[in-house]
């Protein structure tokens, strides 16, 4: 596959993911607080809400990453590692079009995060 086609495909994948994530925030019915006389039902509903909130937080971070990747397209910086400024491999961008770092730099970030420096999603 030639580079312009590959880049068009990655941009299309990002735009598709943006639409998918944006649509996912439309239904918030699972966040409604319900009351039940049965304590087990109340606990289950609270747990379901907690899981939904965690999922929404992850999706919000991914939405931010996708938007930033689209902005990097506009700036001509798409596919360049934030840390080492080398090109991110096409294979990585095909798997994770919103990747900010090359594999080597992401592994270094993950090692730092594992050691307790901070929590971040692999991207």
DSSP file (Angstrom, degrees, kcal/mol; ACC not computed):
  #  RESIDUE AA STRUCTURE BP1 BP2  ACC     N-H-->O    O-->H-N    N-H-->O    O-->H-N    TCO  KAPPA ALPHA  PHI   PSI    X-CA   Y-CA   Z-CA
    1    1 A X              0   0    0      0, 0.0     2,-0.1     0, 0.0     0, 0.0   0.000 360.0 360.0 360.0 136.4    0.0    0.0    0.0
    2    2 A X     >  -     0   0    0      1,-0.1     4,-2.3     4,-0.0     5,-0.2  -0.403 360.0-109.6 -80.8 161.4    1.4    3.4   -0.8
    3    3 A X  H  > S+     0   0    0      1,-0.2     4,-2.8     2,-0.2     5,-0.2   0.889 113.3  51.5 -60.5 -47.3    1.9    6.1    1.8
    4    4 A X  H  > S+     0   0    0      1,-0.2     4,-2.3     2,-0.2    -1,-0.2   0.906 113.1  46.4 -59.9 -39.5   -0.9    8.5    0.7
    5    5 A X  H  > S+     0   0    0      2,-0.2     4,-2.4     1,-0.2    -1,-0.2   0.914 112.4  50.6 -66.4 -42.2   -3.5    5.7    0.7
    6    6 A X  H  X S+     0   0    0     -4,-2.3     4,-2.2     2,-0.2    -2,-0.2   0.912 111.3  47.8 -61.4 -44.0   -2.2    4.5    4.1
    7    7 A X  H  X S+     0   0    0     -4,-2.8     4,-2.5     2,-0.2    -1,-0.2   0.898 110.8  51.1 -65.8 -41.1   -2.5    8.0    5.6
    8    8 A X  H  X S+     0   0    0     -4,-2.3     4,-2.5    -5,-0.2    -1,-0.2   0.910 110.6  50.0 -60.9 -41.4   -6.0    8.4    4.1
    9    9 A X  H  X S+     0   0    0     -4,-2.4     4,-2.3     2,-0.2    -2,-0.2   0.897 110.9  48.5 -64.7 -40.3   -7.0    5.1    5.7
   10   10 A X  H  X S+     0   0    0     -4,-2.2     4,-2.3     2,-0.2    -2,-0.2   0.909 111.9  48.7 -67.2 -41.1   -5.6    6.1    9.1
   11   11 A X  H  X S+     0   0    0     -4,-2.5     4,-2.6     2,-0.2    -2,-0.2   0.914 111.6  49.9 -63.8 -42.2   -7.4    9.4    9.0
   12   12 A X  H  X S+     0   0    0     -4,-2.5     4,-2.3     2,-0.2    -2,-0.2   0.893 109.7  51.4 -62.7 -39.6  -10.6    7.7    8.0
   13   13 A X  H  X S+     0   0    0     -4,-2.3     4,-2.5     2,-0.2    -2,-0.2   0.900 110.7  48.9 -63.7 -40.7  -10.1    5.2   10.9
   14   14 A X  H  X S+     0   0    0     -4,-2.3     4,-2.6     2,-0.2    -2,-0.2   0.920 111.4  48.4 -64.8 -43.8   -9.6    8.1   13.3
   15   15 A X  H  X S+     0   0    0     -4,-2.6     4,-2.0     2,-0.2    -2,-0.2   0.882 112.0  49.8 -65.4 -37.1  -12.7    9.9   12.0
   16   16 A X  H  X S+     0   0    0     -4,-2.3     4,-2.5     2,-0.2    -2,-0.2   0.925 111.8  47.9 -64.5 -45.1  -14.8    6.7   12.4
   17   17 A X  H  X S+     0   0    0     -4,-2.5     4,-2.9     1,-0.2     5,-0.3   0.886 109.3  54.1 -64.1 -39.1  -13.5    6.2   15.9
   18   18 A X  H  X S+     0   0    0     -4,-2.6     4,-2.5     2,-0.2    -1,-0.2   0.929 110.8  45.5 -59.5 -46.8  -14.3    9.8   16.8
   19   19 A X  H  X S+     0   0    0     -4,-2.0     4,-2.3     2,-0.2    -2,-0.2   0.907 113.7  50.1 -63.7 -42.2  -17.9    9.3   15.6
   20   20 A X  H  X S+     0   0    0     -4,-2.5     4,-1.5     2,-0.2    -2,-0.2   0.933 114.0  43.5 -62.8 -47.6  -18.2    6.0   17.5
   21   21 A X  H  X S+     0   0    0     -4,-2.9     4,-0.7     2,-0.2    -2,-0.2   0.891 113.1  51.8 -67.5 -39.3  -16.9    7.5   20.7
   22   22 A X  H >< S+     0   0    0     -4,-2.5     3,-1.0    -5,-0.3     4,-0.2   0.915 109.4  49.9 -63.3 -43.0  -19.0   10.6   20.4
   23   23 A X  H >X S+     0   0    0     -4,-2.3     3,-1.6     1,-0.2     4,-0.5   0.836 101.6  64.3 -64.2 -32.5  -22.1    8.6   19.9
   24   24 A X  H 3< S+     0   0    0     -4,-1.5     3,-0.3     1,-0.3    -1,-0.2   0.735  96.7  56.6 -64.6 -22.4  -21.3    6.5   22.9
   25   25 A X  T << S+     0   0    0     -3,-1.0    -1,-0.3    -4,-0.7    -2,-0.2   0.495  88.2  79.1 -87.3  -3.0  -21.7    9.5   25.2
   26   26 A X  T <4 S+     0   0    0     -3,-1.6     2,-0.8    -4,-0.2    -1,-0.2   0.877  84.0  62.4 -72.6 -37.9  -25.2   10.1   24.0
   27   27 A X     <  +     0   0    0     -4,-0.5     3,-0.2    -3,-0.3    -1,-0.2  -0.796  50.0 155.5 -96.5 107.5  -26.9    7.5   26.2
   28   28 A X    >   +     0   0    0     -2,-0.8     3,-2.0     1,-0.1     4,-0.3   0.110  36.1 115.3-113.3  19.0  -26.4    8.2   29.8
   29   29 A X  G >   +     0   0    0      1,-0.3     3,-1.4     2,-0.2    -1,-0.1   0.804  68.2  65.2 -62.1 -28.2  -29.4    6.2   31.0
   30   30 A X  G 3  S+     0   0    0      1,-0.3    -1,-0.3    -3,-0.2    22,-0.1   0.623  92.5  63.6 -69.6 -11.3  -27.2    3.8   32.9
   31   31 A X  G <  S+     0   0    0     -3,-2.0    -1,-0.3    21,-0.1    -2,-0.2   0.565  74.3 117.6 -87.6  -9.6  -26.1    6.6   35.2
   32   32 A X    <   -     0   0    0     -3,-1.4     2,-0.7    -4,-0.3    17,-0.1  -0.327  67.3-127.1 -61.2 136.0  -29.6    7.1   36.6
   33   33 A X        -     0   0    0     16,-0.0     2,-0.3    -2,-0.0    -1,-0.1  -0.767  31.9-174.6 -88.8 120.0  -29.7    6.4   40.3
   34   34 A X        -     0   0    0     -2,-0.7     2,-0.4     8,-0.1    11,-0.0  -0.824  13.8-142.3-114.1 153.9  -32.5    4.0   41.1
   35   35 A X        -     0   0    0     -2,-0.3     2,-0.3    10,-0.0     3,-0.0  -0.899  17.5-178.7-116.4 146.1  -33.7    2.8   44.5
   36   36 A X        -     0   0    0     -2,-0.4     6,-0.1     1,-0.1    -2,-0.0  -0.993  33.7-135.5-142.2 147.4  -34.8   -0.7   45.4
   37   37 A X  S    S+     0   0    0     -2,-0.3     2,-0.6     4,-0.1    -1,-0.1   0.771  90.9  82.4 -70.7 -25.0  -36.1   -2.3   48.6
   38   38 A X  S  > S-     0   0    0      1,-0.2     4,-2.0    -3,-0.0     3,-0.2  -0.726  71.8-152.5 -86.4 120.0  -33.7   -5.2   47.9
   39   39 A X  H  > S+     0   0    0     -2,-0.6     4,-2.4     1,-0.2     5,-0.2   0.863  95.1  55.0 -60.2 -38.5  -30.2   -4.4   49.2
   40   40 A X  H  > S+     0   0    0      1,-0.2     4,-2.5     2,-0.2    -1,-0.2   0.889 107.8  49.3 -64.3 -38.6  -28.6   -6.8   46.6
   41   41 A X  H  > S+     0   0    0     -3,-0.2     4,-2.6     2,-0.2    -1,-0.2   0.901 110.4  51.0 -65.4 -40.2  -30.4   -5.0   43.8
   42   42 A X  H  X S+     0   0    0     -4,-2.0     4,-2.1     2,-0.2    -2,-0.2   0.915 111.9  46.7 -62.8 -43.5  -29.2   -1.6   45.1
   43   43 A X  H  X S+     0   0    0     -4,-2.4     4,-2.5     2,-0.2    -2,-0.2   0.916 112.5  50.0 -64.8 -44.0  -25.6   -2.9   45.3
   44   44 A X  H  X S+     0   0    0     -4,-2.5     4,-2.7     1,-0.2    -2,-0.2   0.910 111.1  48.7 -61.7 -43.1  -25.8   -4.4   41.8
   45   45 A X  H  X S+     0   0    0     -4,-2.6     4,-2.2     2,-0.2    -1,-0.2   0.893 111.8  49.1 -65.7 -39.2  -27.1   -1.1   40.4
   46   46 A X  H  X S+     0   0    0     -4,-2.1     4,-2.4     2,-0.2    -2,-0.2   0.906 112.2  48.7 -66.0 -40.8  -24.4    0.9   42.1
   47   47 A X  H  X S+     0   0    0     -4,-2.5     4,-2.4     2,-0.2    -2,-0.2   0.915 110.0  51.3 -64.9 -42.9  -21.7   -1.5   40.8
   48   48 A X  H  X S+     0   0    0     -4,-2.7     4,-2.2     1,-0.2    -2,-0.2   0.900 110.6  49.4 -60.0 -41.1  -23.2   -1.3   37.3
   49   49 A X  H  X S+     0   0    0     -4,-2.2     4,-2.7     2,-0.2    -2,-0.2   0.914 109.8  51.2 -63.7 -42.9  -23.0    2.5   37.5
   50   50 A X  H  X S+     0   0    0     -4,-2.4     4,-2.4     1,-0.2    -2,-0.2   0.910 110.7  48.0 -61.6 -42.3  -19.4    2.4   38.7
   51   51 A X  H  X S+     0   0    0     -4,-2.4     4,-2.4     2,-0.2    -1,-0.2   0.907 112.2  49.7 -64.5 -41.7  -18.4    0.2   35.8
   52   52 A X  H  X S+     0   0    0     -4,-2.2     4,-2.6     2,-0.2    -2,-0.2   0.906 110.3  49.8 -63.9 -42.1  -20.2    2.5   33.4
   53   53 A X  H  X S+     0   0    0     -4,-2.7     4,-2.3     2,-0.2    -2,-0.2   0.922 111.1  49.3 -63.5 -43.7  -18.5    5.5   34.8
   54   54 A X  H  X S+     0   0    0     -4,-2.4     4,-2.2     1,-0.2    -2,-0.2   0.920 112.0  48.6 -61.0 -43.7  -15.1    3.8   34.5
   55   55 A X  H  X S+     0   0    0     -4,-2.4     4,-2.6     1,-0.2    -2,-0.2   0.898 110.6  50.8 -62.7 -41.3  -15.8    2.9   30.9
   56   56 A X  H  X S+     0   0    0     -4,-2.6     4,-2.4     2,-0.2    -1,-0.2   0.880 108.5  52.4 -65.8 -37.0  -16.9    6.4   30.2
   57   57 A X  H  X S+     0   0    0     -4,-2.3     4,-2.0     2,-0.2    -2,-0.2   0.918 110.8  47.0 -63.5 -43.3  -13.7    7.8   31.7
   58   58 A X  H  X S+     0   0    0     -4,-2.2     4,-2.3     1,-0.2    -2,-0.2   0.927 113.7  48.1 -63.5 -44.7  -11.6    5.4   29.5
   59   59 A X  H  X S+     0   0    0     -4,-2.6     4,-2.7     1,-0.2    -2,-0.2   0.855 108.3  54.9 -65.4 -34.6  -13.7    6.4   26.4
   60   60 A X  H  X S+     0   0    0     -4,-2.4     4,-2.1     2,-0.2    -1,-0.2   0.907 109.3  47.3 -64.9 -40.5  -13.3   10.1   27.3
   61   61 A X  H  X S+     0   0    0     -4,-2.0     4,-2.4     2,-0.2    -2,-0.2   0.917 113.3  48.1 -65.1 -42.6   -9.5    9.7   27.4
   62   62 A X  H  X S+     0   0    0     -4,-2.3     4,-2.6     2,-0.2    -2,-0.2   0.897 109.3  53.6 -65.2 -39.3   -9.6    7.8   24.1
   63   63 A X  H  X S+     0   0    0     -4,-2.7     4,-2.4     1,-0.2    -1,-0.2   0.916 109.3  48.8 -60.1 -43.6  -11.8   10.5   22.6
   64   64 A X  H  X S+     0   0    0     -4,-2.1     4,-2.4     1,-0.2    -2,-0.2   0.915 111.1  50.1 -61.2 -43.8   -9.3   13.1   23.6
   65   65 A X  H  X S+     0   0    0     -4,-2.4     4,-2.1     2,-0.2    -2,-0.2   0.894 110.7  49.2 -62.9 -40.4   -6.4   11.1   22.1
   66   66 A X  H  X S+     0   0    0     -4,-2.6     4,-2.3     2,-0.2    -2,-0.2   0.919 111.1  49.4 -65.9 -43.6   -8.4   10.7   18.8
   67   67 A X  H  X S+     0   0    0     -4,-2.4     4,-2.0     1,-0.2    -2,-0.2   0.907 111.2  49.8 -62.0 -40.8   -9.1   14.4   18.6
   68   68 A X  H  X S+     0   0    0     -4,-2.4     4,-2.1     2,-0.2    -1,-0.2   0.885 108.6  52.7 -65.6 -37.8   -5.4   15.2   19.3
   69   69 A X  H  X S+     0   0    0     -4,-2.1     4,-1.5     2,-0.2    -2,-0.2   0.910 109.0  49.3 -63.9 -41.5   -4.4   12.7   16.5
   70   70 A X  H  X S+     0   0    0     -4,-2.3     4,-1.6     1,-0.2    -1,-0.2   0.873 109.6  52.1 -65.0 -36.0   -6.7   14.5   14.1
   71   71 A X  H  X S+     0   0    0     -4,-2.0     4,-1.9     1,-0.2    -1,-0.2   0.876 104.8  55.9 -66.1 -36.6   -5.1   17.8   15.1
   72   72 A X  H  X>S+     0   0    0     -4,-2.1     5,-2.5     1,-0.2     6,-1.3   0.835 102.8  56.5 -65.1 -31.0   -1.7   16.4   14.4
   73   73 A X  H ><5S+     0   0    0     -4,-1.5     3,-0.9     4,-0.2    -1,-0.2   0.948 108.2  46.9 -60.0 -48.1   -2.9   15.6   10.9
   74   74 A X  H 3<5S+     0   0    0     -4,-1.6    -2,-0.2     1,-0.2    -1,-0.2   0.849 114.2  47.1 -63.5 -35.2   -3.7   19.3   10.4
   75   75 A X  H 3<5S-     0   0    0     -4,-1.9    -1,-0.2    -5,-0.1    -2,-0.2   0.510 112.1-117.7 -84.8  -5.3   -0.4   20.4   11.9
   76   76 A X  T <<5S+     0   0    0     -3,-0.9    -3,-0.2    -4,-0.7    -2,-0.1   0.707  88.3 109.4  75.9  18.9    1.6   17.9    9.8
   77   77 A X    > < +     0   0    0     -5,-2.5     3,-1.6    -6,-0.2    -4,-0.2   0.363  37.3 129.1-107.2   2.9    2.8   16.1   12.9
   78   78 A X  T 3  S+     0   0    0     -6,-1.3     3,-0.1     1,-0.2    22,-0.1  -0.357  73.2  21.5 -63.9 135.5    0.9   12.9   12.6
   79   79 A X  T 3  S+     0   0    0     20,-0.3     9,-3.5     1,-0.3     2,-0.5   0.539  93.7 119.2  87.2   7.5    3.0    9.8   12.9
   80   80 A X  B <   -A   87   0A   0     -3,-1.6    -1,-0.3     7,-0.2     7,-0.2  -0.927  68.6-116.6-109.0 128.9    5.8   11.5   14.7
   81   81 A X     >  -     0   0    0      5,-3.3     4,-1.1    -2,-0.5    20,-0.3  -0.386  12.7-143.8 -63.9 132.4    6.7   10.3   18.2
   82   82 A X  T  4 S+     0   0    0     18,-2.3    -1,-0.1     2,-0.1    19,-0.1   0.802  96.2  40.4 -65.1 -30.1    6.1   12.9   21.0
   83   83 A X  T  4 S+     0   0    0     17,-0.2    -1,-0.1     1,-0.1    18,-0.1   0.939 131.4  16.0 -89.3 -52.3    9.2   11.7   22.9
   84   84 A X  T  4 S-     0   0    0      2,-0.1    -2,-0.1    18,-0.0     3,-0.1   0.552  88.8-132.2-102.7  -8.7   11.9   10.9   20.4
   85   85 A X     <  +     0   0    0     -4,-1.1     2,-0.2     1,-0.2    -3,-0.1   0.654  62.9 130.8  63.7  18.3   10.5   12.7   17.4
   86   86 A X        -     0   0    0      1,-0.1    -5,-3.3    -6,-0.1    -1,-0.2  -0.513  69.5 -82.3 -88.6 166.9   11.2    9.7   15.2
   87   87 A X  B     -A   80   0A   0     -7,-0.2     2,-0.4    -2,-0.2    -7,-0.2  -0.470  39.3-126.0 -70.3 139.5    8.5    8.3   12.9
   88   88 A X        -     0   0    0     -9,-3.5    14,-0.1    -2,-0.2    -1,-0.1  -0.708  39.6 -99.7 -81.8 136.5    6.0    5.9   14.4
   89   89 A X     >  -     0   0    0     -2,-0.4     4,-2.3     1,-0.1     3,-0.3  -0.255  20.6-127.9 -61.5 142.0    5.9    2.7   12.5
   90   90 A X  H  > S+     0   0    0      1,-0.2     4,-2.2     2,-0.2     5,-0.2   0.849 110.5  58.5 -56.4 -34.6    3.1    2.3   10.0
   91   91 A X  H  > S+     0   0    0      2,-0.2     4,-1.7     1,-0.2    -1,-0.2   0.908 107.2  46.0 -63.0 -42.4    2.2   -1.0   11.6
   92   92 A X  H  > S+     0   0    0     -3,-0.3     4,-3.4     1,-0.2    -2,-0.2   0.919 113.0  49.7 -66.3 -43.3    1.7    0.7   15.0
   93   93 A X  H  < S+     0   0    0     -4,-2.3    -2,-0.2     1,-0.2    -1,-0.2   0.825 108.2  53.9 -66.4 -30.3   -0.4    3.4   13.4
   94   94 A X  H  < S+     0   0    0     -4,-2.2     3,-0.4    -5,-0.2    -1,-0.2   0.899 115.6  39.3 -68.2 -39.1   -2.5    0.8   11.6
   95   95 A X  H  < S+     0   0    0     -4,-1.7     2,-0.3     1,-0.3    -2,-0.2   0.898 136.4  17.3 -75.6 -42.1   -3.2   -0.9   15.0
   96   96 A X    ><  -     0   0    0     -4,-3.4     3,-2.3    -5,-0.1    -1,-0.3  -0.767  67.2-176.9-133.4  85.2   -3.6    2.3   17.0
   97   97 A X  T 3  S+     0   0    0     -3,-0.4   -18,-0.1    -2,-0.3    -1,-0.1   0.723  84.6  54.7 -59.9 -21.3   -4.2    5.3   14.7
   98   98 A X  T 3  S+     0   0    0    -20,-0.1    -1,-0.3   -19,-0.0    -5,-0.1   0.260  77.5 140.2 -95.6  12.4   -4.2    7.7   17.7
   99   99 A X    <   -     0   0    0     -3,-2.3   -20,-0.3    -7,-0.2   -11,-0.1  -0.290  33.4-170.3 -58.2 137.0   -0.7    6.5   19.0
  100  100 A X        +     0   0    0     23,-0.5   -18,-2.3     1,-0.1     2,-0.3   0.636  66.0  39.4 -99.8 -20.9    1.4    9.4   20.2
  101  101 A X  S    S-     0   0    0    -20,-0.3    -1,-0.1    22,-0.2   -20,-0.1  -0.883  81.8-106.7-132.2 158.2    4.6    7.5   20.6
  102  102 A X     >  -     0   0    0     -2,-0.3     4,-2.4   -14,-0.1     5,-0.2  -0.298  46.0-100.0 -72.4 168.7    6.7    4.8   18.9
  103  103 A X  H  > S+     0   0    0      1,-0.2     4,-2.7     2,-0.2     5,-0.2   0.914 121.6  52.5 -59.3 -45.6    6.7    1.4   20.5
  104  104 A X  H  > S+     0   0    0      1,-0.2     4,-1.8     2,-0.2    -1,-0.2   0.928 113.2  42.8 -59.4 -47.6   10.1    1.9   22.2
  105  105 A X  H  > S+     0   0    0      2,-0.2     4,-2.3     1,-0.2    -1,-0.2   0.859 112.6  53.6 -69.4 -35.1    9.1    5.2   23.8
  106  106 A X  H  X S+     0   0    0     -4,-2.4     4,-2.8     2,-0.2    -2,-0.2   0.908 107.3  51.5 -65.6 -40.4    5.7    3.8   24.9
  107  107 A X  H  X S+     0   0    0     -4,-2.7     4,-2.2     2,-0.2    -2,-0.2   0.900 109.4  50.4 -61.7 -39.6    7.4    0.8   26.5
  108  108 A X  H  X S+     0   0    0     -4,-1.8     4,-2.1     2,-0.2    -2,-0.2   0.905 111.2  48.7 -64.2 -41.5    9.6    3.4   28.4
  109  109 A X  H  X S+     0   0    0     -4,-2.3     4,-2.8     2,-0.2    -2,-0.2   0.922 110.2  51.4 -62.7 -43.7    6.5    5.3   29.5
  110  110 A X  H  X S+     0   0    0     -4,-2.8     4,-2.5     1,-0.2    -2,-0.2   0.896 108.6  51.1 -61.7 -40.5    4.8    2.0   30.6
  111  111 A X  H  X S+     0   0    0     -4,-2.2     4,-1.5     2,-0.2    -1,-0.2   0.918 111.6  47.4 -63.1 -43.0    7.9    1.1   32.7
  112  112 A X  H  <>S+     0   0    0     -4,-2.1     5,-1.9     1,-0.2    -2,-0.2   0.923 112.8  49.1 -62.5 -43.7    7.8    4.5   34.4
  113  113 A X  H ><5S+     0   0    0     -4,-2.8     3,-1.5     1,-0.2    -2,-0.2   0.874 107.9  54.0 -64.7 -37.5    4.1    4.2   35.0
  114  114 A X  H 3<5S+     0   0    0     -4,-2.5    -1,-0.2     1,-0.3    -2,-0.2   0.826 102.4  58.5 -65.2 -31.5    4.5    0.7   36.5
  115  115 A X  T 3<5S-     0   0    0     -4,-1.5    -1,-0.3    -5,-0.2    -2,-0.2   0.421 126.5-100.9 -80.6   3.2    7.1    2.2   38.9
  116  116 A X  T < 5S+     0   0    0     -3,-1.5    -3,-0.2     2,-0.2    -2,-0.1   0.566  85.0 126.4  96.2   8.8    4.4    4.5   40.2
  117  117 A X  S   <S-     0   0    0     -5,-1.9     2,-0.3     1,-0.3    -4,-0.2   0.942  83.7 -41.6 -66.2 -45.8    5.3    7.8   38.5
  118  118 A X        -     0   0    0     -6,-0.2     2,-0.4    -5,-0.1    -1,-0.3  -0.958  56.2-104.1-172.5 164.3    1.8    8.2   37.0
  119  119 A X        +     0   0    0     -2,-0.3     2,-0.3    -3,-0.1    -9,-0.0  -0.851  44.1 155.4-101.5 133.2   -1.1    6.4   35.4
  120  120 A X        -     0   0    0     -2,-0.4     2,-0.3   -10,-0.1    -2,-0.1  -0.986  41.8-108.3-150.2 158.5   -1.7    6.7   31.7
  121  121 A X        -     0   0    0     -2,-0.3     2,-0.3     1,-0.1   -11,-0.0  -0.668  41.2-107.9 -84.2 140.3   -3.4    4.7   29.0
  122  122 A X              0   0    0     -2,-0.3    -1,-0.1     1,-0.2   -15,-0.0  -0.519 360.0 360.0 -67.1 127.8   -1.1    3.1   26.4
  123  123 A X              0   0    0     -2,-0.3   -23,-0.5   -26,-0.0   -22,-0.2   0.314 360.0 360.0-143.4 360.0   -1.4    4.9   23.2
